[in-house]
Amino acid sequence: NKPQKTFKINKKAAIIVGAVMAVVLVIYFGVAMYYSERFLPGTTVNGADCAGKTVADVENIMQDKVEAYVLSLEEKNNVTEQIKGIDIGIQYSGAGEIKAAFEKQNSFAWPVSFFKENKIAASIDFIYDETKLNDAVTNLECLKEENQEAPVSAALVYSEEQFVIQEETYGTTIDQEKLKQLIIDSIGKMEEKINLEESGCYVLPTYTKESEEVLAVKDALNKCLEAKITY
């Protein structure tokens, strides 16, 4: 029989190792308990850093984001107006998505969270005062009567023995119902700007220099000028 080898464990070293392990475990479970009520490191909600924050903290961040909302209206002649969320009584009304996302995290996995990102995309539900929104829209400078220049259709004028087209002018008259609906839709999507011209909010002239009706009448009138009547 081969002689058995025996290993002597240094008692002092064992105590140190045990103490270190105990400290590590205390720290591990202590941090796990800490994150049992807070979002893990590397967590963002809708782009906002929410690491170490409670659900209530994140709700407040979303509330601040909603209250800071501004919709810019880009108008003709390089004019810009704004509708501010705070002016229409906008308020965040969370639908529980943030809490649901928090409940999915595993606080005991906190060491791993330092090495990966946790991006949470939560819908921002909110309410606003419709009366205040109506007032905000009504009071826009672009909708005041003195700022409404009606569009003028293209017309035919007689010049140098022929009929020519006088070009249309587009003006600054706005389709108020269309603009209001566009504003409501944009606020619902938390969009930050609307270009009124690109969105077709301005009333267009009925006829332009390229309208088939205008071109046809011009040709017909000019043919009449070429006619000769013999008595």
Disulfide bonds with the S-S distance in Angstrom:
none
